[in-house]
Amino acid sequence: MEKSATINPLGPVNYLRLSITDRCNLRCFYCAPAEGEWEKLPAPEILRYEEMLRLARVAAAQGILKIRVTGGEPLVRKGVVEFIRNLHQVKGLKEVCLTTNGVRLKELAPALHAAGLRHLNLSLDTLKRERYRELTGGDHFLEVLAGLEQAASLGFHPIKINCVVLKDLNDGELLDFAYLARERPFQVRFIEFMPTVSRRKWQRHFLPMAEVRQRLAALGGGEPVCRTSCGGPARIFRFPGFKGELGFISAISEHQCPECNRLRLTAAGSLRPCLFGQAELDLKGPLRQGASDAALGRLFREAVHLKAWKPKFSDPETLHPCRQMVSIGG
Ligand code: SAM
């Protein structure tokens, strides 16, 4: 018989990023593959909501405390609100969060709020409409802003705004993003560009976080904010006079493997120990073949063991986390 769960079978790993779809309503050049399109999973290959809920229960029983719903774009999947409501009922979970590009946020925010959701990450790389169109391939800037306002007025908290810093594309807006956190109670997080696209594009647009911070030196020194046990890799700071905070995520230049507390489950039901590795454990097969919760739990533990593998950050261009970030969920 399977031994009953020890206090934390997954050790320090307590955070699962759950991608519920590989579809997206934007075509950000750094997220989708170089050719701008990717092979979509046939619908039967995508986990059904009840399958995801079962895996969420198994994960929580193993020690996962936080689940972030991601994609593709999670808000394009039908039934997402009901799914998020059900996710809040999973015993043992302390936090359910959503990462979205915000295109459908205005429309769905009230229902998401009623479903219990409070933690929201919004991906937004520019505060200029024309540049938004260039970066994402869609003219949805005003809808995204309206979604952000809607979410703020409904009381979503925290609202984190994720900005991937792209040299010569949006790095002239660093201070504007910082001022957004000064004026509004948002946590604005600057994220290093990860090499998911062609080597040439990555080299061309990568800006190390140390330089981002240097360029924000005019703001003065910020006060570091303590991270919570389920927190991600962001270094968070509070600056005098700011309503919000600034966060810095240097996934490449100061990789944080020893602190990594996360696993990723793709929409196809593959469990990934590391964003940058090739390793994946298939959960969908065993799940559909009638595996017990105990057997599925073992796969989560196996994935944690596989986290011992470390990517070669000394040579970032060999990393290629996943040519298709959009299929993994960031
Ligand atoms: N569609 C949702 C969204 O936009 O938030 C969820 C999926 S998206 C893949 C999740 C996050 O991954 C986004 O914040 C996006 O900016 C980030 N991301 C994608 N490709 C990236 C890259 N090459 N480097 C850094 N961040 C990336």
Residues whose N, C-alpha, C, O or C-beta is under 5 A from the ligand:
A	BS01	SAM	Y30 C31 T70 G71 G72 E73 P74 T99 T100 N101 S123 N162 V164 E192 F193 M194 T196 M325 V326 G329 G330
